[in-house]
Amino acid sequence: MLRPILLALALTGVFVSPALAHTGMGEVNSLVSGIAHPLSGADHILAIVSLGLWGALARGRAMWIWPMTFVAAMLAGFAAASLGVPMPLVEPVISLSVVTLGLLVALAAKAPLWPGGAIAGLFALFHGHAHGAEAAAENLIPYAAGFVLTTAVLQAAAIGSGLFVRSLTGTLAVRVAGGVAVLGGLILIAG
């Protein structure tokens, strides 16, 4: 009986803590903090989910290649930041990624497999750099494993949800979700 209560309290602490997505604040030195990091900022959630929804709209190999490309490029950006390689305009590009990926979903934009992967990879470099800029040098691997796990789960959930909703309603509801992401990205840019 005590374990579920402690788990609920721990999860509540993760979700109600201040958003610490990018500024070097907060604990970023463990598997748990890596798992929590993508959930701590709307920018990461919206971009990751939008990419999954875009993949669900595209179907076929894009459903898997674009998310895998995102994860691989995110790790490359993480490694670059961990090694001290600077990357300009990280936060603006992350916000732009939310708007762009949301627009691709809202417009049900069709893209060939590799250009779509390039879009995913480009934005992922910046998301990964933001993760790596805050990582504690002594615990890079557990932290990276955590944010990769969360990213993959969010993408899989978005793909699954997108496919399910699409089978029920066609693309309209999925496209509306893309529009919501665009609005969220514009709010992030304005704020």
C-alpha positions as CSV (number, residue, x, y, z in Angstrom):
1,M,0.0,0.0,0.0
2,L,2.8,2.4,0.8
3,R,4.7,1.8,-2.5
4,P,1.8,3.2,-4.8
5,I,1.6,6.2,-2.6
6,L,5.3,6.9,-2.7
7,L,5.3,6.4,-6.5
8,A,2.4,8.8,-6.9
9,L,4.2,11.4,-4.7
10,A,7.4,11.0,-6.7
11,L,5.5,11.3,-10.0
12,T,3.7,14.4,-8.8
13,G,7.0,15.9,-7.9
14,V,8.2,15.4,-11.4
15,F,5.2,16.9,-13.0
16,V,4.5,19.8,-10.8
17,S,8.1,21.0,-10.5
18,P,9.0,24.1,-12.4
19,A,9.8,23.7,-16.0
20,L,13.5,23.2,-16.1
21,A,13.9,22.4,-19.8
22,H,16.7,24.8,-20.7
23,T,18.6,27.0,-18.5
24,G,21.0,24.8,-16.6
25,M,18.7,24.6,-13.6
26,G,17.6,21.4,-11.9
27,E,19.1,18.0,-11.6
28,V,20.3,16.5,-14.8
29,N,22.6,13.7,-13.7
30,S,20.6,10.5,-13.6
31,L,18.4,8.2,-15.5
32,V,15.3,9.6,-13.8
33,S,16.2,13.1,-14.6
34,G,16.8,12.1,-18.2
35,I,13.4,10.5,-18.3
36,A,11.8,13.6,-16.8
37,H,13.6,16.2,-18.9
38,P,11.6,15.9,-22.2
39,L,8.4,16.1,-20.0
40,S,9.5,19.3,-18.3
41,G,9.0,21.6,-21.2
42,A,6.1,22.0,-23.6
43,D,8.5,22.6,-26.5
44,H,9.9,19.1,-26.3
45,I,6.6,17.4,-25.9
46,L,4.9,19.4,-28.7
47,A,7.8,18.8,-31.1
48,I,8.2,15.1,-30.3
49,V,4.4,14.4,-30.5
50,S,4.1,16.4,-33.7
51,L,6.9,14.4,-35.4
52,G,5.1,11.2,-34.4
53,L,1.8,12.5,-35.7
54,W,3.4,13.6,-39.0
55,G,4.9,10.1,-39.3
56,A,1.4,8.6,-38.7
57,L,0.0,10.8,-41.5
58,A,2.9,9.7,-43.8
59,R,2.7,6.0,-42.9
60,G,5.0,3.5,-44.4
61,R,8.7,3.7,-43.6
62,A,8.5,7.4,-42.6
63,M,6.6,6.3,-39.4
64,W,9.8,4.7,-38.2
65,I,12.6,6.3,-40.0
66,W,11.7,9.9,-39.0
67,P,11.5,9.2,-35.3
68,M,14.6,7.1,-35.4
69,T,16.4,9.9,-37.2
70,F,15.2,12.3,-34.6
71,V,16.6,10.2,-31.8
72,A,19.9,9.6,-33.5
73,A,20.4,13.3,-34.3
74,M,19.2,14.3,-30.8
75,L,22.1,12.1,-29.4
76,A,24.5,13.8,-31.8
77,G,23.4,17.2,-30.6
78,F,23.7,16.0,-27.0
79,A,27.2,14.7,-27.6
80,A,28.2,18.0,-29.2
81,A,26.9,20.0,-26.2
82,S,28.5,17.6,-23.8
83,L,31.9,18.2,-25.5
84,G,31.4,21.9,-25.3
85,V,30.7,22.5,-29.0
86,P,28.6,25.7,-29.2
87,M,25.4,25.8,-31.2
88,P,23.8,29.2,-31.9
89,L,20.1,29.9,-31.6
90,V,19.2,26.7,-29.8
91,E,16.1,28.0,-28.0
92,P,14.6,29.9,-31.1
93,V,15.2,26.9,-33.3
94,I,13.5,24.6,-30.8
95,S,10.5,26.9,-30.7
96,L,10.6,27.1,-34.5
97,S,10.6,23.2,-34.6
98,V,7.3,23.2,-32.7
99,V,5.7,25.5,-35.2
100,T,7.2,23.9,-38.2
101,L,6.4,20.3,-37.2
102,G,2.9,21.4,-36.1
103,L,2.3,23.0,-39.5
104,L,3.5,19.9,-41.3
105,V,0.9,17.9,-39.4
106,A,-1.9,20.6,-39.7
107,L,-1.3,20.8,-43.5
108,A,-0.9,17.0,-43.8
109,A,2.3,17.9,-45.7
110,K,3.7,15.1,-47.8
111,A,7.5,14.8,-47.9
112,P,9.7,12.2,-49.4
113,L,11.3,9.8,-46.9
114,W,14.8,11.3,-46.7
115,P,13.9,15.1,-46.8
116,G,11.4,14.4,-44.0
117,G,14.2,12.6,-42.1
118,A,16.5,15.6,-42.7
119,I,13.8,17.9,-41.2
120,A,13.5,15.7,-38.2
121,G,17.2,15.4,-37.8
122,L,17.9,19.1,-38.1
123,F,15.5,20.0,-35.4
124,A,16.6,17.1,-33.2
125,L,20.2,18.4,-33.2
126,F,19.0,21.5,-31.4
127,H,16.8,19.5,-29.0
128,G,19.7,17.3,-28.2
129,H,22.0,20.2,-27.7
130,A,19.7,21.7,-25.2
131,H,19.7,18.4,-23.3
132,G,23.4,18.1,-23.4
133,A,24.2,21.7,-22.4
134,E,22.8,20.9,-18.9
135,A,24.0,17.4,-18.4
136,A,26.4,16.6,-15.5
137,A,29.6,15.3,-17.0
138,E,29.9,12.4,-14.7
139,N,26.5,10.9,-15.6
140,L,26.1,11.4,-19.3
141,I,25.0,7.9,-20.2
142,P,22.2,7.3,-17.7
143,Y,20.8,10.8,-18.4
144,A,21.0,10.3,-22.2
145,A,19.3,6.9,-21.9
146,G,16.5,8.5,-19.9
147,F,15.7,11.2,-22.4
148,V,16.0,8.8,-25.3
149,L,13.6,6.4,-23.6
150,T,11.0,9.2,-23.0
151,T,11.4,10.6,-26.5
152,A,10.9,7.1,-28.1
153,V,7.8,6.4,-25.9
154,L,6.3,9.8,-26.7
155,Q,6.9,9.2,-30.4
156,A,5.4,5.7,-30.3
157,A,2.4,7.0,-28.4
158,A,1.9,9.8,-31.0
159,I,2.2,7.4,-33.9
160,G,-0.2,4.9,-32.3
161,S,-2.7,7.6,-31.4
162,G,-2.4,9.2,-34.8
163,L,-3.0,5.9,-36.6
164,F,-5.9,5.1,-34.3
165,V,-7.6,8.5,-34.6
166,R,-7.0,8.5,-38.3
167,S,-8.7,5.2,-38.7
168,L,-11.8,6.6,-36.9
169,T,-12.0,10.1,-38.2
170,G,-9.6,10.4,-41.2
171,T,-6.9,13.0,-41.0
172,L,-9.0,15.9,-39.6
173,A,-8.5,15.3,-35.9
174,V,-4.8,14.6,-36.4
175,R,-4.5,17.8,-38.4
176,V,-6.3,19.7,-35.6
177,A,-3.7,18.4,-33.2
178,G,-1.0,19.8,-35.5
179,G,-2.8,23.2,-35.3
180,V,-2.8,23.1,-31.6
181,A,1.0,22.5,-31.7
182,V,1.4,25.5,-34.0
183,L,-0.4,27.7,-31.5
184,G,1.7,26.3,-28.6
185,G,4.8,27.0,-30.6
186,L,3.7,30.6,-31.3
187,I,3.0,31.1,-27.6
188,L,6.5,29.8,-26.8
189,I,8.0,32.2,-29.3
190,A,6.0,35.1,-28.0
191,G,6.8,34.3,-24.4
